Amino acid sequence: MNAPGNRPVDVPRAVALMTIGTVLFGFMAVCIRLASEQLHAFEIAFFRNFFGLVFILPILFKHGPAILRTDKLGFYTGRCAIGMVSMLAGFWAIVHLPLAQAIALSYSSPLFVTIAAVIVLGEVVRARRWTAVIVGFLGVLVIVRPGSDDFTAGSLVAVLAAVASASAAISIKFLSRTEHPDAIVLYTTMIWVPMSLVPALMVWETPVGITWLWIVLAGFLGTTAHMFWTRAMKLGEASMLTPISFLQVLVVAVLGYFLFDEVLDRWTVLGAAIIFGSNVYIARREARLARQAVTDPEINPGTQQR
């Protein structure tokens, strides 16, 4: 099976890279929560990007300035603006909502990725996968519980992060058709630094003590995870890989319990289970189609029943 742009799909490697990146993103979320004991979420986002740029500079020295040659600077800027919305909303949710709930909602993004993949990438999605998407959205409603006494407007911020994250995932897939994955990470981080500085200045407070450790780690983990994630997106279909990121819910749930005494409520568990089941079906369906295309080259993936 070929990914868009006639690039071969390496499913096992793509899944492994996405899994590693997801776990690292989970640890980054914990560092964000720890740093939030002193700093505003917007300032943490700036330092995540700033130190992320510091950690990625060796890649620029490795490749040389030639890796930054591109005719898609405008697309990069637009992609980074969408990604910045996702980052600021996601960081805010991590700081103000129970950790597992924030991640469970923000990682409903595969549902939005499926929709965006149809509109932007031209992927063919039929009845069974649309059904899985609808079921996944029911899981989101179970967690948010609109109209109930437990509903908080803050949960909608996490959903906003999911929508913007889906757009960013699709844009990465589009860029990976022609751009080197290291160039994507370099450009994204370099543009994010000044973008995130503006909201950070509105709430600025100079970090002190151990807070420096958390923001440095957030930058390192975020950039490293982004590199794994970008390489995974280059190797496999966006709608197949993004459900794997839901593993982050398990990572932060365990760490949130031991570090912050957070206990999952039954609605978050139920909603997360529904979203996870929907995402697993989507991922398994995509993997099956990939195997069919490999064993039968005459099959046109774009016309298969999904």
N, C-alpha and C positions, 0 to 999 in steps of 0.2 A: 504493500500500500504506500502511496506517495502522499506526503503532506503537500499543502498548497505550495506551489512554486517548484514542484517536481523534486522535492528533497525526500530522501528515503526516511521512513519511520523506523526508529530503533526503540521499540516499546519498552523492553526491559531496562535499558540504560536511561531512557527518559523518565520512567517511573522511579528508578533509584535516585536520580538527581533531584526530582521533585520532592521525594520523601525527605532527603537530607535537608534541602532548603526549607521545607515545612517545619521540621524540628528546630532548626536554627531560628526561624521566625518566632516559634513558640518561646524560646529562651529570650529573644529580643523583647517580647511582650512583657515578660517578667521584669526585665531590666527597666522598661518604661515605667511600670508600676512602682518599682523601688525608687526611681528617680523622682517620681511625682510627689514624694513626701516633702520635697522642697520646691520643685520647679513646676511651672504650668506646662500642660501638654504641648502647646505650640512651641515653647522654648526647647522642650525635649526633642521635638521633631527637627528643629534647626541643628541641634548638636548631633543628632543621629546622622544627618546628612553631611555635616561638616567633618566629623571624624570618619564617616564612611568614605568621603573623598580622600582623606589622608591615607586610609588603608588601601585605597585602590590605585593611588598614584604609581606604585611599582609596576602595575600593568601598563600604564602609559609609557613608562621608561622602557619596558620590555619590547613593546611594539613600535615605539617611536611615533612622532606626530602624524605619520601617514595614516594611522588607524582612525584619525578624526576627520579624514576627508569624506564628505558626504554631500549629497544634494537634497537631503531630507531634514535640514535644520528646522524648518517651519513645522514639519510633522513632529519632530522631537519636542519642540516647545509646546505644541498642543497636547501631546501625550503626557508631558511632564506636568502641565497645568491640571489635567484630569487626575493624574497620579497624586498630585499635591492635595487635591480635595479629599481623595481617599485616605491619604496619610493623616491629615489633620483631623478628619472625622474619626478615623480608626484610633488614633492616639487618644483623642478626647474620650471615646467610648471605653478604652482600656483603663483610663484613669478613673472614670466616674461610674462605670457599671461593674457588677461582679465579673471577674476576669473571664470565666468560661462563657457567660452569657454574651459578653461583648464579642468574643471570638466566634462563638456559634453563629451569631447573626451576621458578622462581617464576612464569614466564610460560607454564607449562602451564595456567594458570588458565582459559583458554577452554574446556578440557575440562570443568572443574568448573562453569563458567558454564552450559554446555549442560544439564547435569543439573539445576542449580538453576533454570534458566529453565523447565524442565518443571514442577518442583514448585511454584515460587513464582508465576511469571508465567503459567502455563498454556499455554506455547508447545507446539505439536505437533511432536514430533521422531520421525521414523520410521527405518526400517532403515538407509538409507544414511548418515545422519548419526550414528546410534549406532555404525556400523562405523568411521567416521572417529574417533570418540571413543575406541573400543577401540584402534585403531592408535596414536593419540596417547599413550595410557597405556603401550603397549609402548615408545614412545620414551623415556618417563620411566624405565622399568625399565632401558633400555639405559644411560642416564646414571648412574643410582643404582647399578646392578649389585649388587643384594643377594646376599650369599653369597660374593662375590669378595673377594680380598685388598685391592682398591682401594676397597671400600665404606667410607664414613664415616657415622656417625650424623648428622653435620652436614648432609648432603644432605637428610635427612628434615625438617630445619628449613625448608629452602627449599620443600619440598613443602607443609608446613604453611602457609607464606606464600601459596602458590598457592590453597589451599583457602579460606583466610580472604579473600583478595583476590577470589575468585569471589563469595563471599557479599556483599562490599562492593559489587561491580559490580551485582549484582541489586538491592541495596537502593537504590543510586543511581538505577537505572532506575525503581524503584517511586516514589521521592520526586519524580523529575522529571515525574511525571504531574501534580502539583499545585504543586510548589515551584519558585521561580525558581532557575536554576543558580547565581547569585551567592549566594543565601541558603544553598544546600547547601554551597558551599565555605566561607562564613563560619562557619556553625554547626559544620561538621566541624573546622575549624582551631581555633575557640575552645574546643571541647570537648577536642580532642586535647592542647592545651597543658597543662592540669592533669593529664590522664590520663598523659601521658608524663613529667611531672616526677617522679612517685613512683618509677618504676624508675631514673630518672636520678640521683636523690639517693643511691641505694645504691652507685653507682660514680663519684661526682662527682669531677672534677678540673678546675680552672679552665683554660680554653683560653689558650694563649699564641701569640704570633707569627702566622705565616701560617695557623694553624689557624682563626683567626677568619674569614679570607677564605673558607675551604672551607665552614664551617658557615653563613655568611651566604648564600653562593651556593646551598647545598643548600636553604635555606629559600625563596629566590627561585625557583629552578628548580622545586622541588617544588610550590609553590603555583601558579605559572603553568601548569605542566603539568596540575595538577589542574583548573584552570579550563577548559583546552582539552578535557580528558577528559570533564568533566561536561557541557559543551555538546554534545559528540559523542554522549554517551549519551542526551541529550534528543532528538536528531534521528534516531537509528537504533536498530535492534534490538541488544540486549546481545550476543546470540550471534553477530551479524554483525560487530560492531566490535571486540570484544576480541581476536580473532586478530591484528589489526593491531599490537597492542602487542608482538608477538613480534619486530618490527623492532628492539626494544631490544637483543636478543641480538647483532645485527650491530654496532650502535653500540658496545657495551661490549667486544666482542671486538676491534675495531680499536683502540680507545683503551687497552684492557688490554695489548695487544701493544706499543704504542709507549711507554706510560707505566710499565708494571709488568713488562715482559718476560715476560708470560704467553703461553704457546703452547697452543692448543687441542689436547687429546688426541683421538684418533680416536673414542673412545666418546662424548665430548661432541658432536663434530661429527655422528656418525651419529644419536645420539638426538635432537639438536636438529633435524636434517633430517627425521626421522620426525614429530616434533611439528609442525614447520613445515608439512609436507605435509598433515597432518591438519587443521591450522588453516586452510590455504589452501582446502582442499576445503569446509570449513564456511562460510568467508566467501564463496566463489564461489557456493555453493548458495543462500545467503541473498540475495545480490545478484541472482541469476537470478529468484528468487521475487518480489523487489521489482519487477523490470522487468515480469514477467508480470502482476502486480497492477495496474501502471500502464497497460499496454496493454489489459488486459481487466478493467475494474472489476467485472465480475460474479463474478470469482474471489474466493473467500473464503480469505484467506491461512491461516487457522487449519486448513483442511482439506486443504491441499496436501501432496503427498508430499515430505517433507524428507529 
